[in-house]
Amino acid sequence: GMFVIVLVIISILFGFRLSIVPIGDFATRFISPKHEQIIGESTLSQLDLFVFKNSELDLNVKQRIEDVFIDLKALHTTKSDSIKLVFRSAPAIGPNAFALPGNIIVLLDEMVEFADDDDLIAAVLAHELAHVTNRHAMRYITRSALLTVGAALIFGADDSVIEEFASVGSGLILAKYSREFELEADQQGAKDMRQLGLNPQKISKLFDMIEAECDGTCDGGGYFASHPSFADRRSNLSSSD
């Protein structure tokens, strides 16, 4: 009897995990652009308050990047008007770019300085644009919220310990889906680069630069990693040619 009960519980948990993606993505469809924009702008406000600083990029550099960004956006006519690029600085984070809910892309000065290559920045923007057009950030948030609510229902508790456990657990379980988002963004970004007559493999140079910078210790990958390994991403890009 105990074995049957344990088996039923495991089956329920496994079934719930499998249902996270379809149910979460279905629920995302009902989140209006207006509410998604509120979430994105609120997130950006919090980052501006605690993490980001004003960009110090030269105006000519910003204009060059904006021009490329406009060309990339033109490839996605259904959302192009609402997608915006914002420049920020964050020395504590280092070279990076982010796609937030609500069609917001953040490009850090540190990434522009690290890449020091307009085509490479175009590849980074194409990747982040793919996250935006596929609503990856919002879908990830919805899946995470679904997992947290599900954990609370299954365990029948709502105290801070369970909430913290659910938060950590959602990050680990959803890491696989985050990796899938990254690979999807790499492929779409490469496609967009190709359409603009740019090298679709350009972002691979960024992988090389990051590996060289950290002496090969930040390749990513692993079961609980949020990003695929650089080897997987290179292979994925090659398969999209």
VOKE-655204 format. One line per 4 residues: number of its first residue (from 1); their letters; for each residue x negated, y, z of N, C-alpha, C, CB. Coordinates in steps of 0.02 Angstrom, whole numbers, plus 50000, padded with zeros to 5 digits. Last residue first. Glycine has a CB too. Example, Ala and Ser with C-alpha at 12.3 -4.5 7.8 and 13.67 -1.06 7.14 Angstrom:
! VOKE-655204
2 = sa = 49358/49888/50354/49316/49947/50357/49355/50002/50394/49296/49970/50286  49340/49716/50390/49385/49775/50390/49340/49835/50390/49435/49776/50452
***
This chain:
! VOKE-655204
241 = dsss = 48866/51327/47980/48840/51353/47916/48874/51319/47857/48763/51343/47912  48903/51265/48094/48951/51312/48066/48929/51341/48000/48964/51367/48115  48798/51190/48138/48855/51153/48110/48905/51199/48078/48888/51112/48165  48718/51289/48192/48696/51255/48131/48753/51219/48097/48639/51206/48146
237 = lnsr = 48788/51319/48307/48782/51370/48255/48762/51338/48189/48732/51424/48276  48771/51200/48378/48838/51222/48361/48837/51274/48304/48873/51252/48423  48633/51202/48397/48663/51148/48359/48733/51167/48334/48667/51084/48400  48626/51314/48480/48592/51315/48415/48621/51262/48369/48515/51303/48425
233 = rdaf = 48698/51267/48589/48723/51325/48552/48689/51331/48484/48712/51390/48592  48621/51162/48635/48689/51149/48612/48715/51206/48569/48736/51136/48671  48507/51236/48671/48502/51183/48620/48571/51167/48591/48470/51120/48650  48554/51315/48773/48535/51348/48710/48529/51296/48654/48468/51386/48718
229 = sphs = 48699/51241/48849/48627/51250/48843/48612/51284/48776/48589/51181/48848  48846/51340/48886/48812/51282/48857/48737/51294/48857/48837/51267/48785  48894/51411/49043/48871/51420/48974/48839/51355/48950/48822/51480/48969  48924/51370/49169/48976/51408/49133/48957/51420/49060/48989/51474/49168
225 = afyg = 48888/51206/49230/48866/51270/49203/48922/51304/49165/48804/51261/49158  48912/51080/49277/48948/51135/49310/48927/51204/49283/48936/51132/49384  48831/50999/49195/48903/50986/49201/48941/51045/49229/48915/50926/49244  48715/51086/49086/48732/51051/49148/48808/51047/49156/48701/51085/49208
221 = ggdc = 48672/51252/49026/48692/51182/49019/48706/51150/49086/48638/51143/48983  48521/51352/49040/48593/51340/49049/48609/51267/49042/48634/51381/48999  48390/51392/49033/48420/51365/48972/48496/51356/48979/48388/51299/48955  48293/51453/49113/48363/51476/49114/48400/51454/49051/48365/51553/49120
217 = tgdc = 48160/51422/49105/48196/51399/49164/48269/51419/49165/48163/51424/49227  48074/51469/49006/48111/51407/48995/48151/51382/49053/48064/51355/48975  48026/51594/49048/47980/51537/49044/48018/51470/49041/47933/51537/49104  48106/51700/49035/48111/51664/49098/48071/51599/49097/48184/51649/49115
213 = eaei = 48070/51747/48908/48069/51792/48964/48069/51755/49031/48129/51839/48961  48093/51638/48825/48024/51661/48833/48018/51706/48895/48002/51700/48771  48232/51631/48834/48191/51574/48855/48119/51596/48868/48193/51518/48803  48265/51753/48776/48283/51740/48846/48241/51683/48874/48358/51723/48853
209 = mdfl = 48217/51735/48646/48190/51789/48687/48204/51778/48761/48219/51856/48665  48296/51629/48600/48223/51622/48603/48192/51674/48650/48193/51629/48532  48422/51688/48606/48408/51630/48647/48333/51621/48656/48440/51566/48617  48404/51785/48508/48414/51806/48577/48401/51748/48625/48486/51833/48587
205 = ksik = 48397/51707/48396/48336/51744/48416/48342/51767/48488/48325/51804/48369  48526/51666/48383/48477/51616/48406/48412/51650/48427/48463/51565/48351  48590/51770/48325/48594/51766/48398/48547/51713/48426/48666/51751/48419  48572/51747/48187/48533/51798/48221/48534/51791/48297/48559/51867/48201
201 = qpnl = 48634/51666/48100/48595/51632/48152/48557/51682/48196/48545/51584/48119  48691/51744/48004/48736/51714/48054/48699/51680/48111/48781/51665/48020  48630/51895/47948/48608/51827/47964/48652/51797/48019/48534/51828/47986  48758/51983/47854/48704/51980/47903/48688/51907/47919/48723/52018/47968
197 = glqr = 48870/52008/47780/48807/52000/47745/48747/51998/47791/48798/52056/47696  48986/52005/47845/48956/52071/47838/48888/52068/47802/48947/52103/47907  49010/51870/47849/49055/51911/47809/49027/51982/47798/49123/51916/47841  48915/51830/47942/48908/51808/47872/48950/51852/47826/48928/51734/47865
193 = mdka = 48970/51882/48057/48904/51906/48034/48895/51890/47960/48847/51876/48076  49084/51802/48066/49091/51874/48056/49025/51904/48030/49112/51909/48121  49024/51677/48090/49067/51687/48031/49074/51761/48015/49137/51656/48042  48964/51701/48212/48922/51685/48155/48961/51695/48089/48896/51611/48159
189 = gqqd = 49078/51719/48291/49030/51773/48283/48985/51763/48223/48988/51780/48346  49133/51592/48286/49169/51648/48254/49122/51707/48243/49229/51669/48297  49031/51521/48354/49049/51504/48286/49086/51561/48251/49093/51441/48285  49027/51585/48480/48966/51581/48438/48985/51568/48365/48919/51526/48464
185 = aele = 49156/51561/48525/49136/51630/48511/49073/51631/48468/49124/51667/48576  49148/51422/48543/49196/51450/48496/49177/51521/48476/49267/51449/48526  49053/51418/48643/49038/51387/48579/49085/51413/48525/49044/51311/48584  49123/51484/48746/49059/51510/48721/49042/51482/48652/49003/51494/48770
181 = fers = 49232/51399/48767/49243/51467/48744/49179/51496/48714/49268/51512/48802  49166/51288/48817/49202/51282/48754/49216/51352/48724/49267/51243/48763  49123/51340/48938/49073/51321/48888/49105/51315/48819/49040/51254/48908  49245/51354/49001/49207/51414/48986/49154/51399/48934/49174/51441/49050
177 = ykal = 49278/51222/49018/49318/51261/48971/49282/51326/48954/49387/51276/49000  49182/51188/49113/49183/51153/49049/49221/51194/48997/49215/51083/49056  49220/51266/49221/49157/51280/49188/49154/51248/49119/49098/51254/49231  49333/51229/49288/49342/51268/49228/49277/51285/49192/49379/51331/49244
173 = ilgs = 49278/51163/49398/49319/51126/49351/49325/51163/49285/49388/51112/49380  49210/51270/49463/49175/51209/49442/49214/51172/49388/49163/51164/49501  49311/51364/49487/49251/51383/49450/49214/51323/49423/49205/51423/49494  49399/51291/49564/49420/51314/49498/49361/51333/49456/49469/51372/49504
169 = gvsa = 49324/51274/49682/49342/51217/49640/49362/51237/49570/49398/51178/49672  49321/51404/49731/49259/51371/49711/49273/51314/49664/49220/51346/49773  49459/51420/49753/49422/51467/49711/49358/51437/49686/49408/51531/49751  49489/51317/49841/49521/51318/49775/49483/51364/49727/49594/51340/49780
165 = feei = 49416/51360/49952/49401/51296/49920/49428/51294/49849/49430/51237/49962  49484/51477/49982/49413/51481/49963/49392/51417/49926/49368/51492/50024  49607/51425/50016/49603/51471/49960/49531/51476/49935/49628/51541/49981  49572/51349/50127/49597/51315/50068/49592/51360/50007/49669/51293/50078
161 = vsdd = 49532/51455/50211/49486/51401/50195/49507/51365/50131/49481/51351/50253  49644/51537/50228/49587/51562/50191/49538/51507/50170/49550/51614/50231  49796/51440/50203/49749/51479/50242/49687/51495/50201/49729/51442/50307  49895/51367/50147/49880/51430/50115/49831/51472/50157/49943/51469/50103
157 = agfi = 49940/51200/50102/49911/51248/50149/49894/51311/50112/49848/51218/50184  49968/51089/50023/50018/51114/50068/49991/51162/50120/50051/51058/50103  49894/51030/49926/49869/51024/49994/49918/51051/50046/49803/51060/50001  49976/51062/49814/49956/50992/49828/49935/50983/49900/49900/50971/49782
153 = laag = 49986/51201/49820/50046/51159/49823/50030/51088/49842/50082/51160/49755  49853/51241/49810/49892/51260/49869/49954/51217/49877/49912/51334/49866  49822/51191/49684/49787/51165/49743/49825/51180/49807/49716/51195/49746  49906/51271/49604/49916/51199/49608/49882/51168/49668/49889/51166/49545
149 = vtll = 49847/51396/49622/49916/51384/49645/49929/51310/49653/49967/51416/49596  49722/51368/49563/49726/51390/49632/49796/51378/49661/49708/51464/49638  49759/51336/49432/49725/51286/49473/49729/51304/49547/49652/51280/49452  49814/51457/49391/49856/51396/49391/49825/51343/49436/49865/51369/49320
145 = asrt = 49703/51539/49396/49760/51553/49440/49805/51492/49446/49801/51612/49414  49627/51480/49294/49602/51482/49363/49658/51493/49413/49548/51536/49370  49709/51505/49184/49693/51436/49203/49669/51433/49276/49640/51406/49157  49705/51646/49184/49768/51611/49193/49757/51539/49214/49809/51613/49128
141 = iyrm = 49568/51670/49162/49600/51695/49223/49665/51656/49236/49615/51770/49218  49554/51613/49034/49516/51587/49090/49548/51607/49156/49442/51611/49087  49638/51696/48961/49654/51624/48965/49616/51592/49023/49636/51588/48899  49571/51816/48972/49638/51810/49001/49657/51737/49009/49689/51845/48957
137 = ahrn = 49451/51785/48904/49450/51808/48974/49517/51798/49007/49430/51883/48977  49494/51746/48774/49460/51699/48818/49462/51720/48891/49388/51691/48796  49565/51795/48663/49591/51806/48732/49558/51759/48782/49667/51798/48733  49512/51799/48540/49539/51735/48561/49566/51736/48633/49486/51681/48556
133 = tvha = 49463/51927/48534/49516/51908/48487/49548/51841/48505/49489/51906/48417  49363/51922/48637/49421/51966/48642/49479/51941/48598/49402/52037/48622  49269/51829/48590/49301/51819/48656/49365/51860/48661/49252/51838/48713  49233/51896/48473/49268/51832/48468/49302/51814/48534/49219/51776/48448
129 = leha = 49165/52003/48527/49228/52016/48491/49268/51952/48483/49213/52047/48422  49052/51939/48572/49099/51966/48621/49166/51981/48589/49070/52029/48653  48994/51906/48446/49009/51854/48495/49061/51879/48546/48945/51833/48532  48976/52032/48392/49019/51985/48357/49041/51929/48404/48983/51955/48296
125 = lvaa = 48884/52084/48482/48950/52114/48479/48999/52067/48444/48948/52181/48442  48774/52003/48451/48801/52003/48520/48872/52030/48519/48756/52046/48567  48753/52040/48318/48770/51970/48334/48801/51965/48404/48708/51926/48329  48719/52173/48335/48779/52157/48297/48801/52086/48312/48766/52165/48221
121 = ildd = 48598/52155/48400/48653/52186/48437/48719/52172/48402/48643/52263/48445  48529/52106/48290/48539/52062/48348/48595/52090/48392/48473/52056/48389  48527/52216/48208/48562/52156/48185/48575/52108/48243/48522/52120/48131  48448/52305/48285/48518/52321/48270/48558/52259/48249/48521/52374/48215
117 = ddaf = 48345/52275/48416/48357/52251/48348/48432/52262/48333/48337/52175/48339  48317/52264/48553/48278/52310/48511/48284/52291/48437/48204/52309/48532  48350/52183/48664/48354/52157/48596/48312/52197/48548/48427/52156/48572  48327/52270/48773/48295/52204/48771/48294/52177/48699/48331/52155/48817
113 = evme = 48406/52380/48744/48334/52389/48751/48297/52323/48745/48317/52422/48818  48532/52320/48744/48509/52357/48685/48433/52364/48686/48543/52427/48681  48537/52270/48875/48540/52224/48818/48514/52258/48755/48612/52199/48808  48533/52388/48949/48478/52340/48958/48478/52289/48901/48485/52304/49025
109 = dllv = 48652/52450/48924/48591/52479/48896/48534/52428/48896/48570/52541/48937  48785/52335/48889/48739/52367/48936/48677/52394/48899/48717/52316/48990  48947/52344/48834/48879/52332/48812/48832/52370/48858/48868/52353/48738  49104/52276/48849/49054/52317/48883/48984/52297/48858/49059/52308/48961
105 = iing = 49260/52282/48775/49193/52253/48771/49144/52302/48803/49173/52237/48697  49429/52249/48795/49374/52293/48815/49308/52254/48810/49384/52320/48887  49558/52191/48785/49521/52212/48726/49466/52262/48741/49568/52243/48676  49613/52141/48902/49636/52206/48879/49595/52235/48822/49636/52254/48935
101 = plaf = 49472/52070/48993/49542/52069/48968/49561/52139/48944/49591/52045/49024  49305/52094/48926/49354/52097/48980/49424/52089/48951/49348/52163/49019  49153/52034/48886/49220/52044/48857/49270/52040/48914/49235/51990/48801  48989/52104/48902/49047/52071/48931/49110/52084/48890/49057/52093/49003
97 = anpg = 48813/52081/48899/48872/52112/48870/48931/52071/48895/48870/52114/48791  48643/52112/48954/48705/52075/48952/48758/52116/48915/48730/52058/49023  48495/52124/49043/48523/52122/48976/48587/52081/48973/48472/52094/48927  48542/52164/49216/48495/52153/49162/48529/52149/49095/48456/52090/49174
93 = iapa = 48595/52186/49342/48619/52130/49302/48569/52113/49247/48688/52145/49271  48534/52298/49392/48538/52239/49435/48559/52177/49397/48586/52251/49492  48552/52396/49293/48486/52366/49303/48487/52302/49345/48440/52416/49335  48667/52433/49195/48669/52394/49257/48602/52359/49267/48728/52342/49255
89 = srfv = 48765/52548/49101/48699/52525/49122/48706/52487/49187/48648/52584/49130  48877/52550/48959/48861/52557/49029/48789/52535/49041/48911/52516/49073  48996/52587/48837/48925/52580/48853/48915/52593/48927/48882/52630/48810  49131/52501/48761/49107/52550/48809/49034/52535/48827/49152/52550/48873
85 = lkis = 49242/52481/48630/49175/52466/48653/49154/52521/48702/49124/52460/48594  49407/52414/48609/49361/52470/48620/49295/52445/48648/49392/52522/48666  49546/52372/48513/49483/52348/48542/49435/52406/48550/49451/52292/48497  49655/52420/48446/49657/52420/48519/49592/52399/48552/49713/52375/48542
81 = dskt = 49631/52406/48310/49643/52473/48337/49638/52475/48413/49711/52498/48316  49618/52267/48286/49560/52312/48281/49571/52380/48314/49543/52322/48209  49707/52165/48282/49691/52193/48348/49641/52251/48345/49665/52140/48393  49725/52130/48150/49783/52128/48194/49770/52162/48261/49804/52057/48206
77 = thla = 49602/52132/48082/49648/52188/48074/49706/52188/48124/49677/52186/48005  49456/52096/48092/49512/52071/48133/49566/52125/48136/49487/52051/48206  49363/52162/48023/49375/52092/48003/49434/52061/48040/49312/52050/48015  49348/52279/48088/49388/52281/48026/49403/52210/48000/49352/52321/47972
73 = kldi = 49256/52252/48187/49327/52256/48204/49371/52252/48143/49342/52320/48243  49138/52264/48113/49158/52199/48141/49232/52198/48157/49117/52183/48204  49138/52400/48085/49138/52352/48029/49161/52283/48054/49068/52347/47998  49131/52450/48215/49190/52467/48173/49195/52417/48115/49185/52540/48147
69 = fvde = 49004/52406/48250/49062/52380/48286/49127/52393/48246/49067/52413/48355  48924/52483/48169/48925/52411/48158/48987/52381/48191/48862/52378/48186  48952/52608/48229/48966/52597/48158/48970/52523/48141/48912/52630/48115  48905/52591/48359/48977/52601/48348/48995/52588/48275/48997/52673/48367
65 = irqk = 48768/52584/48335/48803/52526/48362/48878/52531/48349/48789/52518/48437  48746/52713/48291/48729/52657/48247/48767/52594/48270/48654/52644/48247  48785/52785/48405/48823/52793/48342/48809/52735/48295/48805/52859/48308  48688/52747/48499/48759/52730/48510/48799/52734/48445/48790/52778/48562
61 = vnld = 48578/52807/48438/48580/52734/48447/48652/52711/48457/48536/52712/48507  48612/52941/48448/48603/52912/48382/48606/52835/48384/48536/52934/48352  48613/52959/48587/48675/52965/48549/48670/52934/48480/48696/53037/48544  48523/52843/48688/48522/52901/48642/48586/52901/48600/48459/52899/48597
57 = lesn = 48591/52783/48842/48568/52772/48774/48570/52837/48734/48610/52718/48740  48633/52780/48969/48584/52831/48952/48556/52821/48882/48528/52831/49004  48792/52753/49045/48743/52736/48994/48697/52795/48981/48778/52714/48929  48818/52754/49221/48829/52784/49155/48773/52764/49107/48834/52860/49161
53 = kfvf = 48825/52590/49299/48805/52660/49298/48820/52688/49228/48730/52670/49317  48913/52458/49387/48889/52494/49328/48868/52566/49342/48942/52493/49276  48954/52420/49521/48900/52387/49484/48871/52432/49429/48925/52322/49454  49060/52488/49585/49012/52450/49625/48950/52425/49587/49046/52392/49655
49 = ldlq = 49134/52563/49491/49128/52586/49560/49070/52553/49597/49192/52574/49598  49135/52489/49376/49106/52557/49375/49092/52582/49445/49153/52605/49338  49204/52378/49422/49134/52371/49403/49099/52438/49400/49128/52336/49334  49329/52437/49441/49294/52408/49498/49219/52399/49483/49325/52340/49517
45 = slts = 49359/52473/49309/49354/52525/49362/49316/52500/49423/49425/52547/49383  49366/52349/49247/49313/52395/49228/49304/52450/49280/49329/52427/49160  49481/52299/49310/49416/52264/49318/49359/52311/49302/49413/52202/49272  49574/52390/49262/49563/52385/49334/49496/52351/49349/49620/52346/49368
41 = egii = 49568/52360/49127/49548/52427/49150/49535/52428/49225/49601/52479/49132  49617/52227/49129/49551/52243/49104/49526/52310/49129/49551/52243/49029  49746/52242/49182/49698/52198/49216/49627/52216/49194/49713/52124/49199  49801/52326/49086/49797/52349/49155/49746/52308/49193/49867/52344/49190
37 = qehk = 49798/52241/48976/49757/52302/48975/49749/52329/49046/49789/52355/48930  49892/52148/49015/49822/52126/49006/49775/52186/49006/49814/52086/48940  50005/52227/49012/49982/52202/49076/49910/52177/49072/50028/52145/49101  50010/52253/48872/50008/52308/48920/49980/52284/48987/50077/52338/48930
33 = psif = 50021/52128/48813/49960/52167/48802/49953/52223/48853/49959/52196/48732  50097/52013/48931/50101/52065/48880/50034/52100/48872/50155/52115/48898  50096/51846/48945/50065/51905/48976/50061/51959/48922/49994/51889/49006  50136/51738/48877/50189/51779/48905/50162/51840/48943/50233/51737/48951
29 = rtaf = 50024/51669/48842/50063/51699/48788/50115/51748/48815/50097/51644/48747  49982/51610/48959/49947/51671/48937/49987/51707/48882/49877/51653/48911  50054/51493/48965/50074/51548/49009/50043/51614/48987/50054/51533/49081  49980/51417/48874/50051/51432/48860/50074/51492/48901/50096/51371/48873
25 = dgip = 49861/51406/48943/49861/51443/48880/49933/51461/48860/49828/51401/48825  49906/51329/49054/49876/51395/49064/49878/51436/49000/49804/51387/49087  49951/51213/48990/49999/51254/49028/49971/51324/49038/50014/51222/49097  49832/51164/48926/49893/51181/48888/49942/51225/48925/49928/51117/48868
21 = visl = 49739/51163/49043/49727/51199/48981/49791/51214/48943/49680/51159/48937  49799/51085/49146/49778/51154/49158/49773/51193/49093/49712/51156/49195  49823/50952/49126/49876/50998/49106/49856/51072/49113/49938/50984/49148  49715/50886/49178/49725/50884/49105/49776/50935/49082/49746/50815/49084
17 = rfgf = 49741/50909/49314/49681/50938/49283/49689/50940/49207/49618/50898/49302  49855/50834/49332/49858/50906/49341/49799/50939/49307/49860/50925/49415  49805/50706/49312/49856/50732/49266/49861/50807/49271/49923/50701/49281  49722/50698/49423/49693/50693/49356/49741/50722/49304/49676/50620/49339
13 = lisi = 49816/50708/49527/49763/50758/49521/49732/50758/49451/49707/50745/49573  49893/50594/49500/49924/50660/49500/49872/50714/49490/49962/50672/49566  49797/50493/49515/49831/50502/49450/49863/50571/49445/49884/50448/49441  49766/50507/49649/49714/50519/49599/49745/50532/49530/49666/50459/49595
9 = ivlv = 49891/50471/49704/49863/50538/49716/49810/50555/49663/49833/50542/49787  49899/50338/49661/49950/50387/49639/49923/50458/49647/50015/50378/49680  49791/50284/49728/49792/50282/49655/49842/50333/49628/49810/50212/49630  49831/50299/49861/49771/50333/49837/49771/50338/49761/49708/50297/49862
5 = ivfm = 49943/50212/49856/49952/50284/49872/49892/50324/49847/49960/50293/49949  49881/50090/49829/49930/50117/49782/49940/50192/49793/49998/50081/49788  49805/50075/49945/49772/50079/49880/49818/50111/49829/49749/50009/49857  49905/50063/50041/49860/50120/50043/49825/50131/49976/49808/50112/50099
1 = g = 49959/49940/50000/50000/50000/50000/49957/50063/50000/50047/50000/50060
***
